[in-house]
Amino acid sequence: MDENQLSLHQAFVELKYTNCNIRLGYQEMYYGNHRLITVREGPNTRQAFDGLVVKHKFKNGVVDLFAVSKVVSKQYVFDDESMHDGLYGIYGTQFFSNHKMGLDYFLVDFQSKGRKYNYQSGFEDRQTFGIRLFSNLKTINFEFEGGYQRGKFNELTIDAYNVLADVNLTILPVKKGIIGFAANIASGDKDSSDNKLNTYDLLYAKPAYGLAVPIGGNKHHQFLSLH
């Protein structure tokens, strides 16, 4: 477990306008179903980011623009750090059918010198493109998401993808009984000598499928689950 004796978790200045909010400083961020950026509920210290977030609201949707760096939680008093990694991008949501269905779309650029692949460290500049279609219905709900990543890690060319599907059916509305099916496919590195990096980086997502997040995927992974 992480230890952080005392720190500022959120400390920001926010300007609010009619259809736009501008926030600068330490702040929590999460999008979609927490599969890209999340507050990280798992460990005992939550995740925060340092930087600028501009949120623009419009009819039936919202678009966020951000330029932030993950706050690195340290052990002692007021010793947290940031501005080591860069995260720049856009995340938008458009609702349809009176908010019963929605579409997320995102483009994120991640830059870091702190990640390792196949035990090799270096500079990573990775772009993630993706969409997420989801529903908010009474009986049956679905979620389909796909992401593609490109960029460079040292001399390697990044070429990776992630696809998932999640369908849930409410069978006992009074007791909130739900039966569901989920499937997830993520690419891993196929050949360590082909000058390509096929490992899909989950960035700052919640744990999506067990130990694949903390361990990382060096091979092709497929996951099915009933819940």
N, C-alpha and C positions, 0 to 999 in steps of 0.2 A: 504494500500500500504506500501511496505517496504521503510525505509529511511536509506540511507548510505551517510553521508556527504562527506567523502573522503576515498578512499582505493585503493590498487593495485588490479586490476581485473586480469590481466595477467602479470606475471614476471617469465620467465623461461630461462634456458640454454638448447640449442639444438645442438646436434652433428649429422651431416648428412654424411652418407656413401652412397655407390652406391645403395644398396637395403634396407637400414635400417636407420631409424631416431630414435634418443634417446632424449627424452625431459624430463627435471626435473624442477619442480617448479609449480607456479600457472598457470593454463591453462584451457581453455574450452574443453569440450569433448561432442561428440554426436555420436550416432550409429544408423544404420538402419533408421527407420522412427521416431526416437526420442522416442520410446516406452520403452526404457530401461534406457538410460542416455541421457540427453539433456542440452542445454544451458539455458532453461527456459525463453521463450520469454514473458510469461504472466505477471508476476510482473514487476515493473520498475527497478529492479536490476537483472542482469543476473547471472546465476549460474556458478561457477568455481570450480575446484578441485586442490588439492595440492598433488604432488607426482611424480611418474615415469611412463612414457608411452613409450613403445618401439614399433615402427611400422615397420614391415617387408613387403616389396613389392616383389611379385613374378609374374610370367606370369599369367595374367587374374585374379589377386586377391591380397588381402592384409590381414595380420593378425596383430592384436594389442595385446600386453601384457601390463597390467597395474596394479599398486599398488598405490592407491590414497586415499585421504580423502576429503570429501566435505568441501568447504570453507563456514563457517557460516557468513553470512553478518550481521554486527552489525551497530548500529545507528551512531556512532561518527567517529572521524578521526583516520584512521589506527588501528582500534580495531577489525578487522575481525579475526576469529579463525578457526583452522583446527585441524586435528589429533584427532578428537573425534570418528568418525566412520571410519571403514575400508572397502575398496572396492577393491577386487583383482580378476583378471580374464583374459579371453581371448575372443576376438571378431574377427571373420574372415568373409571375403566375397570372394566368388568365382563366377566369371562371365562365362556365356555360350553364344553360338550363337552370337558372336561378340558384347557382352555386351547387348544383347537384353533381356536376362534373368539372374537372379542372385540368389545366395543362401547365406544367412547369417547363421552363427552358433556361439553360444556363451555359455560360462560357467563362471558364476560370483559368487563369495563368498562375502556376505555382513555381516559385524559384527557391532553391535551398542548396546548402552545402552539407546538410546534416543527415541525409538518407544514405543507406547502403544497399546495394543490390549484388547478390552473389559475393558478399563480403568485401565489395569494392566501394570506396567512398569517392565523392566527387561533386561537381556542380550539376544540378538538375534544373532544367527549364521545361516544364510540362504543361501543356494546354489540355483542358478537359472540356469536351462538348457533350451536351446531353439533353434529353427530354424525359418527362415523367407524366403519364396520363393516369388520373385517379378519379374515384367517384366518392360521393357522400350520400349514399342511399340508405333506406331503412332496413332492407332485407339482405341484399347481396352487394358487396363492394369489391372493387378490383383496383389493382395498382400495377402498372407496367412501366418499367424504366430502362433506359439504355444509355450508355456513355461510351465515348471513344476518346482516347488520349494519344497525342502526338507531341513531339518535342525532341530534346537532346539530353542525354546523361553522359558527360564526358564526350567520348567519340561515338557513343552508341545512339542510334535513332530509335526513338520511342514509338511503338506501334502496339496499342493495347485496347481492350474493350471489356465491357461488363454489361450483362443483360439480366433482368430479373422480372418475375411475375409473381403476384400475390393476390389470391382470390379468397374472400371470406363470406360465409353464409350464416346469417343469424337464424338459429333453429328454435331457441327458447327466449323470445324477447323479454318476458318478465324476469327471467333469471339471468339475462344477458349471456345466454349460451351461444357460442360461436364455433363453427368448424371451418377450417381453412386449409389451403394448400399453397405452398411457396416453392419457387424454383429459382436458382441463381447460377449463372455461368460467368466466370471471370477468367481472363487469359493470364497465363504465366509464361515465363521465359522458355522458349522452345529449344534454342540452340545457343550456348554460351559463346560460340565462335562465329556467329553470322553478322556481327556488328549491329544487331538489333536488340532492343529491350522490350519484351512483350509483357512484362509484369504490370498489371493494372494497380495503380496506387490509389487507395481509398481516401487519401488526403486526411481529413479530420472527421471521418464518419464515425457513427456508432458501430459497435461490433455487429456485423451483418450475418456472419456465419461462424460462430465459435472462435477457434484459435487462428483462423485465417487472417484476422486483423493484426494481432500482436506478432505473429510469426512471419507473415508476409507470404505471398505466393510466388514461388519460383517455377512452378509447373502449371499446366492447364487444370483448372478446378471446376467441378460441377457439384452443386449442392441442391438437394431436395429435402423438404421438411413438411411435416403435418403438424398443425397446431390448433 
